[in-house]
Amino acid sequence: MARPSTSRGGRWEHKKQSTREALLAAAGELFARQGYAGTTVQQITDAAEVSERPFFRYFNS
């Protein structure tokens, strides 16, 4: 029997959580430097090294 952390679902959930955390960290750093209004989604996704699609999957507004 596979452990949850090594199952496909476990790895997928871990990847999703890692992506979300990377987006939040990138946004926080950019907001601190540029302000909320001065930061674009593209800048956040570039800093987190993901496409815009995951951003809108995790944050719909």
N, C-alpha and C positions, 0 to 999 in steps of 0.2 A: 504494500500500500504506500503510495507516494505521500510525502509530507506536503501540507498546504503551500509552504513557501517555495517548493520546487514544482508544483503543478502548473499547468499552462495558465489557469485562472489566477493563481497566486502571482506568477511572474507578470501577467498582464495588469493586475491590480497594482502591483509595485511600480510598474512602468508608468501607469496613469498617475499615481501619487507623485512620483518623481517629476513628471512633466508639470503637474500643477504647482509643485513646490518651486521648480525652476522659474515658472512664469511669475509667481508671487514674489520671489526674491528679485528677479529682474525688474519688475514693476516698482517695488519698494526702493531700489537703488536709483532708478530713473526719476521717480517722483521726488526723492530727496534732492537730487541734483538739478532737475529741470522744472519741478512742479507738476501737479496733476494735469493742468491744462496744456502744458508744454510737452507732454509725452504722448506719442502715438502708439497704436497697437503694433504697427510694424517695428518700431524701436524695441518694444517689449519682446516680441517674438524673435527678433534678430539677436537680442542679448541672451535670450533663453535657448537659442539655437533650435527653434521649432518653427513650423509653418503657422500661418494664421488660423488654419482649421482647428487645431487643438485649443487655441485660445478661445474661440467662440463656442467650442464644445464644453469648456469648463466655466466660462464666464459669458453669459448671454447678453449682458448689457454693460 
